[in-house]
Amino acid sequence: MKEEKLRELLEALSVTEKIGQLIQVPGNMLNAEGQELGVRDELGIGEELLRNVGSTLNVVGAAQVRRVQEEYLKRSRTKIPLLFMADIIYGFRTVYPIPLALGCSFEPGLLRRLCEATAKESAAAGAHVTFSPMGDLVRDARWGRCLESTGEEPHMNAEYVKAMVEGFQKGLSEEGKGKGIASCVKHFAAYGAAEGGRDYNTVDMSERRLRQDYLPSYKAGVEAGCEMVMTSFNTVDGIPSTGNRWLMQDVLRNEWGFDGVVITDYAAIAELIAHGVAKDQKEAARLAMEAGVDIDMCTGCYANSLEQLIREGMISEEQLDEAVWRVLRLKNRLGLFEDPFRGADEALERELFLKDEFRALAREAAVKSSVLLENKEGLLPLTVKEGENRKKIALIGPYADRKDALGMWAIHGDQKAVVTIREAFEEMPGLDFSWTEGCETLLPEDYADLPSLIERGERTCWDEKKRAEEWDRAMTLSEEADVVILALGEDTIQGGEGGSRTRLTIPGDQRKLLSEVRKRASEVAVVLFAGRPLVLDEVKELADAVLLVWYPGTEGGAAIRDMLFGKSEPQGHLSMSFPRSVGQLPLYYNAFSTGRPYDGKTPNRFFSRYTDCPNTPLYPYGYGLSYHSAEYGPVQLDGSTLKRGGSITARADVTNTGYRDGVETVQLYIQDVTGSVVRPVKELKGVVKLELKAGETKQAEFTITEEMLRFYGKDMRYRAEPGLFRVGIFPDSSGVPEAEFTLE
Ligand code: NOJ
């Protein structure tokens, strides 16, 4: 529709119809098979408004979307189509590894490709908008939503968010084709910094840190053209985001020029009351409107108060019109006025869902995001050759055969299609193995609500007999085997939204299983499933090899088999630091220099250190082993002075010293030695992935420019300050940059 026509449409709407556009309701209020009024009553939304609500969430599937849209349009006077939004976080029917895993790929292009593939499946299923990517930077593994983040690194997060937005929205602007889906960057802002890692908790930090570390990823999403932004649940400097005018207007719209739709997170306007910044729904609605929030997700605040606020002159009709305009414009961009069923197509669903090409991509992504944490004596890859004197293999552990090892947000995924490790092993010619689970993932002490889940029938648990049988079988198999592959991990319900933890060890009887298996088997390789960094000191000590696969998606089992047996090499490098102890959290590589930096050796307590634990992580950010090995030569700089507008090239030779070809993830770190404010000990500024044949040497090359050195100085201006910088080219973040140059 032409803009003029759209304007005319807006002008022809009644105030109630306009307000409707700003309201999002859960799908069950719009159920085409008969309106379920329960939720409607709860939200207090009247019949007329309900006929005019602008959007719904998590109603997907071509048939369902078409039905709901058809019914909706029948009852609507304005005939403005309904917008269908959904949480499509890391894949739709085909599920990819969780974002924290994808962050380990150091390959934004991979994320772009899989978001594009996801958009194809999702558009066929009738989705118009995805609530993704999540740009929240994470530093505290206690927070369950680490799994939805691409990690702790501001520069990488920005690259990933950009790539994801581009992937989802590819083809979106091609008129009427139903290609791509609109992307909603969330949770603006700094939701990942919840104090103590407890979900929905306070976020409070300096504006400098906010701008320097937390905002760049959202900004990258805006610059990549995301159509929507979601507010976060948390406060920022004492003001909940959803009522935070500074964030939404001054930063997002005025500074960054965002002119798309701002939506709240679920019920966040009403939460302004619980936060204690609004006394009732009406005040909450006013604060959110004033902040520039367009859509109220699933509360009655806008529905019940906006009309009155306008009548009383607290909110102007122009403000209302602006918000409605943004929603209408998005619908128009999606081509909904021409085709309200945009892309929703059952035949296309059949063609696209779990297509071979997408499955192959899922397998590639799982390999590129799995991190080899340990490989003592080169246990992996295992070799299996028919006719040779083979090793006897036992596959043991609760994740040996789990179809649901997908993480909490794979809500549209097809669990039946998931390849488990056991299934993948069975498909492998010449592989004999025995298997058993051994134990369950969780015990009640690991998850407070477990007993009530069991009581409600939402979860089953083994009886004593089964428990004893499984355990005994695991012990017998370990005794008989040469190599035990032990598939362990965090339970999926321990992560995701509301999944905060204070103990980060592998739950249940699994550590006991590991130590008992260790006593019996000669070699033990742990395949580790997780949605966050865990405390792995015991695992590191007991296992010969540890392959961290996170929640690896639909093709997880196949990818794991390929990696274990050397058909492919695990390529991931940690997107978050792994602590030695929960007490170290928050933990991140790019911490500020302190006045008392500790060398890790001196027996003197008056340093910035713990007296019972090193400062360093167990596994640093950027770390990951491979089946090849590599050596890094010294950094060579092609100059000692960087002029503004100019550049310096940093180079280092990287040699594959192993017997296999491989890919090295070469990382550039820079330290700004002195600044007007304290600077991090080092910052990642670039990555290249080098393919190296066995024995081959290649040069990693990075161009350093003044822009890469900018930060918010004492006067809050964003610029690079002259002075000394140090450069390192390393395989992970533990190195100390040494090569020096000066910025003029
Ligand atoms: C709450 C979550 O915080 C957010 O990430 C999600 O998109 C919405 N619910 C909608 O389901």
Residues whose N, C-alpha, C, O or C-beta is under 5 A from the ligand:
A	BS01	NOJ	D87 F131 D265 Y266
